[in-house]
Amino acid sequence: MTRPGRLRAAATAVAVTLLLTAGCTAGDDDPPPAATPSAKVTPGAAPPARVGDPVSNPFGAHWDWSRYQQFEPYLRRLAGSATYEEISWCEIERTSGQVDWAGLDEIASRSRDLGVTLHLKIRTGVCWATGGKARYTRGAANKTESAMPTDLGAYQRFVRSVVQRYGPYGVREYAIENEVNAPSYWAGSPEEYARLVRAAAETIRATDPKALVVDSGISSVAYGMGVADRLVRAGRMPEAVAAYQAYFQRRVGTRGQQIPAVNGEAQLRRALGTETNSRSLRFLAVTESLLTDRTVDVRQVHFYEHFSGVAPLLDYLRATTPPGTPIQAWEVGQFWRDGDGDPTSRAAEMVKTVTLLVAGGIGEISWLPLAYNPNNAAGSEVRYGLLDPDGAERDAGRMLAALADAARDATVTPLPAPVAGRLHGVAFVRGGSSTLVLWSASNTPVTVPATPGGRTGAVGSPLGAAGGGTTVTDVPVLLRADQPVDRILAAVR
């Protein structure tokens, strides 16, 4: 496993430090324990989590393990990052007492070989362990929603077996369920979800005191509703409407009346008051209560919107996340039904999205999907992949790999305040070298004067000497020099 580096968000203006058996245990074929990494904390950086974070590169991905052979060469370029795997009690133990860990063992082993930290998302599903019948099934694997276990003690024994088995593989973070705001993922109430999380958290900590408990990851759409709702409640209606419009600019009409067009207060209040969105807000509130009382250690964000939605999201997270709580984006992508953007512009948008998130203090970012699946139910590429279905790199994949190279074992540093109104981006500082990802904050090009030894170029392309300075437009560029960030940008004009 890749050792941790100095990856810490030294976010100042935008810091989000902001402020997988009932009665079964791990088998005899468990892997040998992996050494626990130690975190290196940069002075003035965000406080570390309860255990050393082994992630040295914030830019990762989530992929279909059935296509691992096609993806492996690219995945090795993302070494040091994190990913997650969603597991279900009902799938692992289809019959009470008969447990099959083989598939997950292989995933855990391969992740470790890749140098990618594996997180697990533990779901119940619907089966003998929960009673009842599933109302929703998804995908070729026929995944279902989750329901409350009929025997909470049996559930805790299953959770314990997961932690005992996969801690030695280096798994240290366990999310409880997935997007519980959606009925297709969670059949119970918010109160039942909170009860489940508390039971799981108690078991996880008792089994591995170094482990971290993660919330379910409220959906991207639900987060947008939360952004607007908070502003409405604060009496900031024009800001609420503007934030809604920025966040959902590609979503309006994609889910019928769940995401309607909004141009004023009455329309926004109606949108927030629908049955679906009211449910989402209730689950968002219970998630935040679990963070506040420290039942949950890590906040999990999902974001699939246009990059202009990042700013209102970060503002929301700053206001609603307990100080010192790590925030990770386990699902980040580009939802664009019938999107007509060319590969170059879509790749540039990806760079802006993940750069703004990491500059805002988000410690881990997993792009989803890694590669487009042409056999998906939608029949089109609604969520944009970094790779072609056969594993060939797209512009977006090449660019994310370049960001990973720049950020690995580096300190994440937001741009200095004097240039924040003119440039967007972030800096990665490693040793005496600074690598900046930059684009113009407006339609006006910005010139970064030449720096001794400075090299520049498009993200993902070879860098060349920047003897005449660097002209920064709305297309992101990389600028690297053996100088502090402040000095590189001191004479920006």
C-alpha positions, -999 to +999 in steps of 0.1 A: +000+000+000+012+034-008+024+053+022+007+085+032+023+117+022+017+153+031-018+154+016-036+177+038-060+205+028-044+237+041-076+255+032-079+289+046-107+309+030-126+278+019-115+252+045-139+224+050-122+213+082-144+223+075-139+238+103-198-060+040-236-140+087-254-138+114-233-157+139-203-158+115-168-146+121-137-142+099-124-174+083-090-190+087-078-178+054-076-141+064-047-122+048-017-111+069-022-078+086-009-048+068+012-022+086-008+008+097+005+040+081+013+071+101+000+105+090+023+134+084+006+166+094+015+199+079+015+228+103-016+248+100-034+221+081-068+205+088-067+183+120-063+146+111-089+120+115-088+096+144-064+074+125-036+080+100-051+085+066-033+062+041-045+082+011-017+101-005-035+111-037-070+127-035-079+118-071-093+083-076-122+065-093-149+039-089-151+011-114-167-022-125-145-050-112-158-073-139-137-052-163-106-051-141-083-065-168-091-037-192-088-011-164-057-023-145-031-003-165-049+029-159-057+022-123-020+019-115-017+055-125-040+064-096-019+047-069-023+063-035-060+071-041-091+056-025-121+038-039-151+020-024-170-012-029-207-016-020-216-049-004-248-064+008-255-088+037-282-104+017-258-111-012-229-124+009-251-145+031-279-155+007-289-183+031-286-179+068-253-193+080-239-198+044-214-170+037-194-164+005-166-139+008-147-150-023-157-121-046-150-094-020-117-111-009-105-108-046-115-071-047-097-064-014-066-082-026-065-065-060-071-031-044-041-036-021-020-047-050-029-015-070-019+007-041-055+019-038-072+022-004-105+003-002-135+016+017-165-006+022-202+005+020-222-020+041-258-025+030-284-050+043-305-056+011-338-073+014-339-111+022-343-135+051-323-111+073-348-083+069-381-101+060-404-087+034-401-085-003-380-060-024-399-033-042-370-022-063-344-041-083-315-026-102-290-038-128-278-072-139-270-081-103-306-074-093-296-052-064-325-042-041-332-015-015-322-022+021-345-027+050-341-029+088-328-062+100-353-083+120-325-091+144-302-062+152-278-085+171-274-107+140-267-076+119-240-065+144-224-099+142-223-096+104-207-061+106-182-074+131-172-102+107-167-077+079-144-055+100-125-085+113-119-099+078-111-067+059-092-047+084-061-067+077-064-058+040-061-021+051-098-013+051-104+014+077-136+032+066-171+017+066-201+036+053-235+024+065-259+020+035-260+042+004-281+072-005-308+065+021-328+094+010-339+073-021-367+047-015-349+025-040-320+023-016-336+024+018-371+012+027-371+025+063-376+058+081-349+083+090-352+072+126-347+035+116-316+045+096-302+064+126-308+033+148-290+011+123-260+035+121-256+036+158-257-002+160-231-005+132-209+023+146-208+006+181-197-027+165-172-012+141-154+007+169-155-022+193-140-045+166-114-020+153-107+011+173-088+026+144-117+023+120-139+052+109-177+053+104-190+070+073-225+082+065-245+067+036-236+095+012-268+115+005-275+118-032-262+147-053-297+159-060-306+158-023-276+179-015-288+205-040-321+206-023-303+210+010-283+239-003-314+258-014-334+249+017-308+263+041-308+296+023-346+297+023-347+291+060-321+319+065-343+343+046-318+346+018-343+339-010-325+355-040-294+335-030-315+304-027-329+307-061-295+315-077-279+285-059-307+262-071-303+274-107-266+270-107-267+236-090-294+221-111-287+237-145-284+203-162-311+185-141-343+204-147-369+181-161-347+150-159-369+136-131-402+151-139-414+174-112-388+164-087-364+190-102-386+217-118-374+249-133-373+276-106-374+314-112-387+327-079-397+321-043-431+304-049-416+279-074-387+271-051-409+265-021-431+241-042-400+223-054-386+218-019-421+207-007-426+177-030-428+143-013-395+132-028-376+163-018-391+166+016-380+130+022-345+139+011-343+169+034-354+147+064-326+122+056-301+150+052-311+163+086-307+129+103-273+124+086-262+157+100-274+148+135-253+117+134-223+138+124-230+163+152-232+137+179-201+120+165-218+087+158-204+092+123-167+102+118-166+111+081-190+130+059-196+114+025-206+137-004-220+127-038-218+153-066-227+149-103-235+185-113-220+213-133-189+227-117-207+260-109-226+240-083-194+234-063-193+268-047-228+266-032-222+230-021-190+240-003-208+269+014-234+245+026-209+220+039-190+247+058-222+257+075-235+222+084-205+201+091-190+199+126-155+214+128-127+189+122-149+164+104-132+149+074-153+153+042-148+129+013-165+127-021-170+090-028-190+097-059-182+126-083-192+126-119-207+145-147-245+139-151-256+153-185-284+135-202-280+138-240-249+158-234-234+173-265-201+185-252-170+175-271-144+153-253-120+182-248-145+205-231-160+177-210-125+168-198-118+204-189-150+205-170-140+174-150-107+192-141-126+222-128-150+201-108-124+180-090-100+209-086-126+231-069-136+203-046-100+195-035-093+232-031-124+234-009-110+209+015-125+176+002-099+150+010-108+122-013-125+123-047-137+092-066-148+098-102-177+076-112-179+059-136-143+051-145-155+039-179-188+042-198-208+009-199-225+007-233-249-019-219-263+003-192-301+006-187-302+042-199-288+033-233-266+064-234-237+079-216-256+099-190-225+099-166-193+106-184-164+081-181-127+088-179-121+058-202-137+042-232-155+009-225-124-011-236-102+008-212-086+032-236-078+066-221-099+096-230-088+132-226-105+132-192-087+101-180-053+115-191-061+147-173-071+130-140-040+109-141-019+141-144-037+157-114-030+125-095+007+128-103+008+164-092-011+158-060+005+126-048+023+131-014+018+168-018+002+195+003-031+209-011-030+247-010-058+270-021-047+300-043-037+331-024-064+356-017-050+384-039-055+364-071-088+346-061-109+370-080-089+366-112-079+329-111-095+297-101-076+265-092-054+250-066-017+243-059+001+211-049+033+217-030+058+189-027+093+197-013+104+229-029+082+224-060+048+239-066+024+226-093-006+249-100-038+241-118-052+273-131-079+288-152-093+323-156-121+333-132-137+353-161-137+355-199-105+377-196-072+360-200-048+364-171-010+365-175+012+347-150+047+362-155+077+339-162+092+322-131+128+309-133+127+273-143+089+274-147+072+249-170+037+250-183+012+232-206-022+218-209-033+194-181-022+159-191+002+171-218+040+174-216+051+207-200+073+231-218+094+261-207+074+291-197+100+316-206+075+342-218+050+337-190+018+318-191-015+331-205-044+315-186-078+313-202-109+294-192-091+261-202-072+247-172-034+246-175-006+233-153+022+255-142+052+240-123+081+258-107+106+253-078+091+284-061+065+290-034+030+296-047+029+332-035+060+340-054+048+324-086+016+344-086+030+376-070+030+396-103-001+382-119-017+408-142 
